[in-house]
Structure formats: structure tokens, C-alpha cells
Amino acid sequence: MDKFREANREVKNLKQVEIMIVEDDDDINRILELIVKEQGYKATCCFSGTEARLRLQQQSFDLILLDIMLPGLTGEELLGEIREHSSVPVIVVSAKNMIEDKVSLLRLGADDYMVKPFAREEVAARIEVQLRKNYSRQADKCLNWKALTLDEGRHVAMVEKSELNLTNVEFDILKIMLKHPKQVFSKAKLYELLWNDVYRGNDNSISVHVSNIRKKIAAVTKEEYIKTIWGIGFSLV
């Protein structure tokens, strides 16, 4: 089974997918909610941009269906705020059908644009496409070396299916090394990549973090993953 079909199957099995609907028209909001729930997903309904903003401060979502002409905070303003800190898929559902409107919203950060009135089947299909794309992007964020897997999207590191309880710095060190396996990294280079600062020779923090990573891996497997190249630095082996 190719990657596209596998991702499609995974999306259909995601019963806990959370979708936000931002639409001020009661009837259209209700129709979108029914479409979302018919696909097996959860729906959170908002009736203004301001209400949606508050929801987004409290909860994360897998996809957003967004009207543009909203009371209070407009759809354009909400989309701009979302794109400042999130890459969640956003499908604009609007009565505006001019090409200029579509281009403007896509440039602002919308992933797709649908014009009202819409067909239920089209809404369902477009939702699935965006969820599938997002799933594929998340899958692409996994880095692998031997039995070591680093999932950037979920911020999880595993060895032989056992999760490593890493600190943020330890996770970032492994990520750097997994992106360049077998490359030797000096303590100074790792320090600069981690903190964007000049390394001071008397700082032993990198060695301590690498030692902690080794201990956590060694608790799971006897296989060596990080080798010290004396006088130079560290490398995945």
C-alpha cells in the first residue's frame, strides 16, 4: 500500500479528530456540524470570530471550517491570527465567489476555499483531503536511525518501541544528530545550534546532556547509538 492510500486509511480511522466550525448563520452552522459528525469527527461550533479566538486559546483543533463575514472579529482577522502561531488546516467557506477574494484568502494562509451554496459530499471530501495532507506532513516529521525514532510532531523519542523520557534540550540534540547521521558534531557546534550563541570552552552542559541521552538509551538497549570521537565531538553510529 502506497503512502497516499495508507494516509487516507488512517484519516478515516481517526475518531477523535476535532474540527472547529466558525459560521454565524445558524442553519449553515448546523449543516456543517452534521457533515462533520457524519464522517465520525468531533465538531465544535462557534458563531463569531471572537468566540472562535477564545476557543483556540483553550483547545487545539485538527481542522477549521471558517466563514469570512463574521460579527466581531472577521474571518480574515482570525485567519491572520491563526497563521501567526499555527499551521492547522483552514478551509474557508464563504459566499464571496470573486477570484480576487479566493486569491486573497489563500495568500493569507487558507488551505482551501469553498463557495456557498455547497454540496455536502464536496465538504466531506475537502475535509478528508486536508486531514490526509496534514497527516502526511506529520508522518514526514519522523526521523529514524536503526531502532531509534524521533517524532517531531508529537515530540516523542522511542528506542525499540520504548519511549525515552527526554528533556527539551536532549530531544533537540537527538534531532540535530538524526538529521545528519554519522556526522561528527563538536560541543561548540551543538551549543551554537541549540542556543544560537557562542560556545565558551568551560561550559560542560553539552557533555552532560549527551551523557544523559546515552543513559536513557542504555536503559532500553545495549546497542550503542552515540559515539564520542575523542578530541572532536559526538556522532550517531
C-alpha positions, 0 to 999 in steps of 0.5 A: 500500500502506497503512502497516499492510500495508507494516509487516507486509511488512517484519516478515516480511522481517526475518531477523535479528530476535532474540527472547529466550525466558525459560521454565524448563520445558524442553519449553515452552522448546523449543516456543517456540524452534521457533515462533520459528525457524519464522517465520525469527527468531533465538531465544535461550533462557534458563531463569531470570530471572537468566540472562535479566538477564545476557543483556540486559546483553550483547545487545539483543533485538527481542522477549521471550517471558517466563514469570512463575514463574521460579527466581531472579529472577521474571518480574515482577522482570525485567519491572520491570527491563526497563521501567526502561531499555527499551521492547522488546516483552514478551509474557508467557506464563504459566499464571496465567489470573486477570484480576487477574494479566493486569491486573497484568502489563500495568500493569507494562509487558507488551505482551501476555499469553498463557495456557498451554496455547497454540496455536502459530499464536496465538504466531506471530501475537502475535509478528508483531503486536508486531514490526509495532507496534514497527516502526511506532513506529520508522518514526514516529521519522523526521523529514524536511525536503526531502532531509534525514532524521533517524532517531531510532531508529537515530540516523542523519542522511542528506542525499540518501541520504548519511549525515552523520557527526554528533556527539551534540550536532549530531544533537540540534540537527538534531532540535530544528530538524526538529521545528519547521521554519522556526522561528527558534531563538536560541543561548540557546534551543538551549543551554537545550534541549540542556543544560537550563541557562542560556545565558551570552552568551560561550559560542560552542559553539552557533555552532560546532556549527551551523557544523559541521552546515552543513559536513557538509551542504555536503559532500553538497549545495549546497542550503542547509538552515540559515539564520542570521537575523542578530541572532536565531538559526538556522532550517531553510529 
